[in-house]
Amino acid sequence: MRTQRFLIGLTLVNLGLLIFLISQLYRVNAREVAPVLRGRALQIVDAQDRVRAEILVHGPETVNSVTYPEAVLFRMSDPKIGPVVKMTAAEDGAALGLIDSDEGMVQLYANRRKGNFLRIANKDGREQMIKP
């Protein structure tokens, strides 16, 4: 009889604890804003799970014997043609590229190594550079 009373009491305590914990779940307020969002990269995907925009830190790399420094990259993409807006920031400068595969591209550079200039190209491959 004593064991039965103990088990009933333990069940009631567990039930009370369960009710308390469930009531605490609804106190979380969705309107609270986190002060900082930290991560290595951020990707925004569409309904078909294709990456449409991303922000990431791209490590230093060497391509064709040219070493490029670490850079922060922001890229927005069209699902059919790939990246259409690309912005980079690195220790040696920054660049902005706007691309339309049907019409051409516009690139703006502010770079210690390459200099400051605007490069415009059309779909036929003709290009013009504007330097200060």
C-alpha positions in Angstrom: 0.0 0.0 0.0 2.9 2.3 0.9 4.6 1.7 -2.5 1.3 2.5 -4.3 1.0 5.9 -2.5 4.6 6.7 -3.4 4.0 5.9 -7.1 0.8 8.0 -7.2 2.7 10.9 -5.5 5.6 10.5 -8.0 3.1 10.5 -10.9 1.4 13.7 -9.7 4.8 15.4 -9.2 5.8 14.4 -12.8 2.4 15.6 -14.1 2.9 18.9 -12.4 6.5 19.3 -13.7 5.2 18.4 -17.3 2.5 21.1 -17.0 5.0 23.7 -15.8 7.5 22.9 -18.6 4.8 23.0 -21.3 3.6 26.4 -20.0 7.2 27.7 -20.2 7.4 26.9 -23.9 4.8 29.5 -24.8 6.7 32.3 -23.1 9.2 32.5 -25.9 8.6 35.7 -27.8 9.2 35.6 -31.5 9.6 39.4 -31.6 12.8 39.4 -29.7 15.8 40.2 -31.9 19.1 38.5 -31.4 21.8 41.1 -31.1 24.2 39.4 -33.5 23.9 36.6 -36.1 27.3 34.8 -36.5 28.3 32.2 -39.0 30.8 31.3 -41.7 28.3 31.8 -44.6 24.7 32.7 -45.3 22.7 31.2 -48.2 19.2 32.1 -49.3 17.5 29.4 -51.4 14.4 29.4 -53.5 11.5 26.9 -53.5 13.5 24.4 -55.6 16.4 24.6 -53.1 18.7 26.4 -55.5 21.1 29.0 -53.9 19.9 32.4 -55.0 22.0 34.6 -52.8 25.0 34.0 -50.5 27.5 35.9 -48.3 30.7 34.1 -47.5 34.3 34.5 -46.6 36.5 33.0 -49.4 39.9 31.9 -48.3 43.1 33.0 -50.1 43.9 31.0 -53.2 46.4 30.9 -56.1 45.1 30.8 -59.7 47.5 30.8 -62.6 50.4 31.7 -60.3 48.5 34.8 -59.0 47.7 34.7 -55.3 44.4 36.3 -54.3 43.9 37.4 -50.7 41.0 36.3 -48.5 37.8 38.1 -49.5 34.3 38.6 -48.4 31.9 37.7 -51.3 28.3 38.6 -51.8 26.7 36.9 -54.8 23.1 36.9 -56.2 22.2 34.4 -58.9 19.6 33.9 -61.5 18.5 30.2 -61.6 19.1 30.0 -65.4 22.4 31.9 -66.0 24.2 31.8 -62.6 25.6 34.8 -60.8 24.3 38.2 -61.9 25.5 40.4 -59.1 28.8 39.9 -57.4 30.5 42.1 -54.8 33.8 41.4 -53.2 35.9 43.1 -50.5 39.5 42.2 -49.7 42.6 43.7 -48.2 43.7 45.0 -51.6 40.4 46.6 -52.6 36.8 45.9 -53.7 34.9 45.0 -56.9 31.3 45.1 -58.1 30.1 43.1 -61.1 26.7 43.2 -62.8 26.1 40.6 -65.5 23.4 40.1 -68.0 24.2 37.1 -70.3 22.0 38.6 -73.1 23.5 42.1 -73.0 26.9 42.0 -71.4 28.5 43.1 -68.1 29.6 46.1 -66.0 32.5 45.7 -63.6 33.7 48.4 -61.2 37.1 48.0 -59.5 38.8 49.9 -56.7 41.9 47.8 -56.3 45.5 48.5 -55.3 46.9 45.9 -57.7 44.6 46.4 -60.7 43.9 50.1 -60.1 40.5 51.9 -60.2 38.5 51.6 -63.3 35.1 50.8 -64.9 34.9 48.0 -67.4 31.9 47.6 -69.7 31.5 44.7 -72.2 28.6 43.9 -74.5 27.4 40.5 -75.7 29.6 40.6 -78.8 32.8 40.8 -76.7 33.5 44.5 -77.3 34.6 46.2 -74.2 35.5 49.6 -73.0 37.5 50.6 -69.9 37.2 53.9 -68.2 40.1 55.0 -66.0 40.5 58.2 -64.0 
